[in-house]
Amino acid sequence: PSSPTFVGFFVIGMIGRFGDMVRYISLLLFIGLAFWGCEDESDKQEDSSSLSTSKTLDTLFVGSSVYMSGWYLDTTMTQMVACYWVDGARIDLEYGAAEDIKVVGGDIYLAGQWFDETGWNGSACYWKNGERFDLEGGSQSGTEASAIFVDNGDVYVSGTRIADVGFFGTPIACYWKNGDRTDLTTSDMDAMGLGIGVNNGDVYVTGWRIQSHTTIACYWKNGAINNLHGTAYFGEAYDIAFKGDNFYIGGWRGPENGDRWNACYWRNGNLNNINRNSSYGTCIGSEANAIFIDGDDIYLAGFNKVVNLNDIATKWKNGNTHELSGDSANVQVSWLLDIAVKDNIKISVGYYHPGVEYEYDYTPYLPCFPMYYVNGKRYNLEDFEWQDGMATGVDIY
């Protein structure tokens, strides 16, 4: 992001997104608008909407469109198709998964992976206006592209590659500039690169690294690593945004000796914790997969994990919690993966899937649906009952 981000999912040899090696490395993880002129901060929204998207989005902004990246499974239910939506109209790229999107000067950039017809061979890549550019070493098993940023015509992509060291291999955080790779870590350290941004010529990559058997949220500035907390906590840094000379990183942090964790953001490396808060029960954890700065307002997007309830799609504005999926969490899991704001209209994207699942974030063999919210009101991007997919990134241009 904005991607957390594999906030799509990391599967060795297949797809990835701003993610968490512990949760996403398993193949099991593979398998309103009426109120848009005002703030939705106190509303509980139902998840029953599946309205036409094209007539919804193209009326929101004068002279601007909403771009969303993602993927879906075709009718064979065996092939992932990388795609993006413009005001709700889907444009297919090729077999694969698009994990993030940026629109700069009218050009559309996406980061992700492409596959051949077998679904196994391919490469981490980026697309510019539909033309694919493979990334150096991108065809190596386990290599993933997680986020994209464009600065002065240069294309930056964050990601992870897998070194052939250890039983499962060792994840190495990296980024690419115009397709050329720079490794940020070595095989001596497990690490992942999840988000990327450039400000005043400095290149920032967010992610995590392992230190003393602890997952540490961190970022790299021009290749130098900076931990965001010590080994008394676990954490991950997913997404990054800038305002002037200041940088803001969204993610989560939790104590090493407990099972409760908090969505948070760091401003110039200083922690701002978000209080766990839910209207539907006891919130034992929350994660921010994306961050967006709009004037003086700081938006985060992610989910709440509530005791005896499914994950609830959640956004935070200046630390205030707004659960978007609401009561439907009794029967659906939902996550937000990215957010963008313009003219006080908030567009957040992600996915939901049916089924009651209290232990894990994703239930195998159940369909997964790409969706977006406009100021808290949900809309489906694909209405087919068999559809599997996710909306992974959003940009307004």
Secondary structure by P-SEA (a helix, b strand, c coil): cccccccccccccccccccccccccccccccccccccccccccccccccccccccccccccccbbbbbbbccccccccbbbbbcccccbbbbcccbbbccccccccbbbbbbccccccccccccccccccbbbbcccccccccccccccccccbbbbbbcccccccccbbbbbbcccccbbbbcccccbbbbbccccccccbbbbbbccccccccccccccccbbbbccccccccccccccccccbbbbbbccccccccccccccccccbbbbbccccccccccbbbbccccccccbbbbbbbbbbcccccccccccccccccccccccccbbbbbccccccccbbbbbbcccccccccccccccbbbbbbcccccbbbbccccccccccccccccc
